[in-house]
Amino acid sequence: MSIFGTWNYAMRRFWPVLPIVFIFIFAYWQPVSEPATSPSDLPQRIISLAPSITETLFALDAQAKLVAVTDYCRYPAAASQLPTVGGYLDASLTAIVEHQPDLVILLAQQQQLSQQLNQFGIATLTVDHSRLNGILRSIGEIGDMIGHTAAGTRLHQQLQSDIQQIHHRVAKQPVKQTLIAIAHDTNSQQLDQVYLAGQQDFYNDLLVLAGGENVYQQSYLKVPSVSREGLLRLNPDIIIDIFPATYAHSADLAAVRRLWQQLDQVNAVQNDQIFFIEADYATVPGPRVVKLLDDLARLLHPEAHDAF
């Protein structure tokens, strides 16, 4: 079976990471727009169209203004209790309008939906979460737009401080040649068509800060996929396989490890340097991205990383 097999299989197995894949692909094709309208008053009825945006709003203490989110906005727990307007890729325009929002915040690759909302007179703010700088920048953008500028400044400064602390701990350690896998078929007999973190995504940004170097050096593919032979050629010293921890996804990590161990010519396999990160924040490029950075630094340089 190919990496996705049938459409139903793909939706069941890969849906939790599909938003990340689409972020990487489309963020470079779509412009980031300014808010389409300027409300005379600060927005009081906000809809978030991405988990990372929802987490940012909660981190800015703006949850009281949230009237709806997507089906996949599950953190913090209170977010899962809010009304939903569909999925990340199939948000319902009708449902959005029915909630009478005065601001919809969405990602840059949802530009077409933003334009449709503008036609209904609904203000929008688009943010770019494909790279770490964009994630951090969006905190101020959202904070300014909703009247939580001070909270945005504090959160941005705290995340910057945390990032610097983690990087400082590993800055003098030898750089580790690392492969980060973000999606592949866990039910196949062998690994093939593995989707990797490329050179132009937030995973790569975090990897560099954590004291690693991405073994995939090509920059022309936003979401590279490599075959078994490609994995052998890359020959990483460390393999990090990322899984989203959701109720709809439960990977047999022991079985996945055996798939990787078939690549017995790879340095990471020979030296037992295969690691897994299974966490809900691992595929959500929001404020908890610092937790993922900490995870990566611990795996790459456990000898240098104190408790965070």
Sequence and secondary structure as in RCSB ss.txt:
>XXXX:A:sequence
MSIFGTWNYAMRRFWPVLPIVFIFIFAYWQPVSEPATSPSDLPQRIISLAPSITETLFALDAQAKLVAVTDYCRY
PAAASQLPTVGGYLDASLTAIVEHQPDLVILLAQQQQLSQQLNQFGIATLTVDHSRLNGILRSIGEIGDMIGHTA
AGTRLHQQLQSDIQQIHHRVAKQPVKQTLIAIAHDTNSQQLDQVYLAGQQDFYNDLLVLAGGENVYQQSYLKVPS
VSREGLLRLNPDIIIDIFPATYAHSADLAAVRRLWQQLDQVNAVQNDQIFFIEADYATVPGPRVVKLLDDLARLL
HPEAHDAF
>XXXX:A:secstr
  SS SHHHHHHHHGGGHHHHHHHHHTTTS     SS  SS  SSEEE SHHHHHHHHHTT GGGEEEB TT  S
SGGGGGS B   SSS  HHHHHHT  SEEEEEGGGHHHHHHHHHTT  EEEE  SSHHHHHHHHHHHHHHHT HH
HHHHHHHHHHHHHHHHHHHHTTS  EEEEEEEE  SSSSS  SEEE  SSSHHHHHHHHTTEEES    S SS E
E HHHHHHH  SEEEEEE  BTTB   HHHHHHHHHT TTSHHHHTT EEEEE GGGG  STTHHHHHHHHHHHH
 TTT    
